[in-house]
Amino acid sequence: MTATLSIGVIGLLFAPLLQAQEYPPDITRGKTVYQRDCQACHGAGGWGDGPEAQALKIAPANFHRFSSFLKSDEELLRTIEHGVVFSPMHAWRGQLTDGEMQDAVAYIRLLSQRAR
């Protein structure tokens, strides 16, 4: 009985650590997410020239710019999660899973390194 209780308590203590493990990003899944949810504004190559971009008052991010390239994965994730105030970039939290957002960041990283 005591052993079972001890194992249960240990399990409860380590449960948050198991949930906090990073999701392994997947570029292939990221490409699918990007094409479905990002490409209309940011363009197929990540240049900020998607078909919807012309109608926007504020241009979408060009992932090939040095300022975009310098952003950490965490900064990109925050931008995707919460959006950008006073811009057309809205929050994707609740529309995309954490995994989908991380996959999209992995694909954006790949795009930003192409044609450099």
Backbone hydrogen bonds, N-H to C=O, Kabsch-Sander energy under -0.5 kcal/mol:
donor,donor_aa,acceptor,acceptor_aa,energy
5,L,1,M,-2.2
6,S,2,T,-2.6
7,I,3,A,-2.4
8,G,4,T,-2.1
9,V,5,L,-2.4
10,I,6,S,-2.5
11,G,7,I,-2.5
12,L,8,G,-2.1
13,L,9,V,-2.0
14,F,10,I,-1.9
15,A,11,G,-1.1
18,L,14,F,-1.7
19,Q,15,A,-1.9
20,A,16,P,-1.6
21,Q,17,L,-0.5
21,Q,18,L,-0.7
30,G,26,D,-2.4
31,K,27,I,-2.3
32,T,28,T,-1.5
33,V,29,R,-2.3
34,Y,30,G,-3.0
35,Q,31,K,-2.9
36,R,32,T,-1.9
37,D,33,V,-3.0
38,C,34,Y,-2.5
39,Q,34,Y,-2.7
41,C,38,C,-1.3
42,H,38,C,-2.7
43,G,39,Q,-2.0
46,G,43,G,-1.0
48,G,42,H,-2.9
49,D,42,H,-0.8
50,G,41,C,-1.8
52,E,40,A,-2.8
53,A,40,A,-0.7
53,A,50,G,-1.3
54,Q,50,G,-0.6
55,A,52,E,-1.0
56,L,53,A,-1.4
59,A,57,K,-0.5
63,F,46,G,-2.5
63,F,61,A,-0.7
64,H,46,G,-0.5
65,R,62,N,-1.6
69,F,65,R,-2.4
70,L,66,F,-2.0
71,K,67,S,-0.5
71,K,68,S,-0.9
76,L,72,S,-2.2
77,L,73,D,-2.7
78,R,74,E,-2.5
79,T,75,E,-2.2
80,I,76,L,-2.4
81,E,77,L,-3.1
82,H,78,R,-3.0
83,G,79,T,-2.2
84,V,89,M,-2.8
87,S,84,V,-1.2
90,H,88,P,-1.1
92,W,80,I,-2.6
93,R,81,E,-1.8
94,G,96,L,-0.8
95,Q,92,W,-2.2
96,L,92,W,-2.3
101,M,97,T,-2.2
102,Q,98,D,-2.4
103,D,99,G,-2.6
104,A,100,E,-2.4
105,V,101,M,-2.1
106,A,102,Q,-2.0
107,Y,103,D,-2.0
108,I,104,A,-2.7
109,R,105,V,-2.4
110,L,106,A,-1.6
111,L,107,Y,-2.6
112,S,108,I,-2.6
113,Q,109,R,-1.0
113,Q,110,L,-0.6
114,R,110,L,-0.9
114,R,111,L,-0.8
116,R,113,Q,-0.8
